[in-house]
Amino acid sequence: LSPRDALSTVLLAMDYEHDSYNTPRIAAVIDNEATACLGIVTDQSLLVTAIDLA
């Protein structure tokens, strides 16, 4: 499972905060190849993007 897929799966499972603000949930992972994946899940979307840390 790639870091991107793992992050997507966890964010979909946890979903956004179901509070009065529909607070987005934000998470990130860093692999051992100097790449990070940043993910955000909102009440309308899921976004996961790779970021080069080198």
C-alpha positions in Angstrom: 0.0 0.0 0.0 1.5 3.3 -1.0 1.6 6.2 1.5 -0.9 8.1 -0.7 -3.4 5.2 -0.6 -2.9 4.6 3.1 -3.5 8.3 3.9 -6.6 8.3 1.6 -8.0 5.2 3.3 -7.5 6.6 6.8 -9.0 10.0 6.0 -12.0 8.4 4.3 -12.6 6.2 7.3 -12.2 9.1 9.9 -14.1 11.6 7.7 -14.3 15.3 8.6 -15.4 16.5 12.0 -19.2 16.5 12.2 -19.4 19.6 14.3 -21.2 22.9 13.6 -18.2 24.1 11.5 -17.7 20.9 9.5 -14.1 21.2 10.4 -11.8 19.5 7.9 -9.4 16.7 9.0 -5.8 17.2 7.9 -3.1 14.5 8.1 0.3 13.9 6.6 2.8 11.0 6.2 6.5 11.1 5.2 8.1 8.1 3.5 11.8 7.3 3.5 12.4 8.8 0.1 12.1 12.5 1.1 8.5 12.7 -0.1 5.5 13.6 2.0 1.8 13.2 1.3 -0.6 15.8 2.7 -4.3 14.9 2.9 -7.4 17.0 3.7 -10.9 15.6 3.9 -13.9 18.1 4.1 -17.6 17.7 3.9 -17.3 18.0 0.1 -14.0 16.6 -1.0 -10.9 14.5 -0.3 -7.5 15.8 -1.5 -4.2 14.0 -1.2 -1.1 15.5 -2.8 2.6 14.5 -2.8 5.2 17.0 -1.7 8.9 16.7 -2.6 11.0 17.4 0.6 14.4 17.4 -1.1 
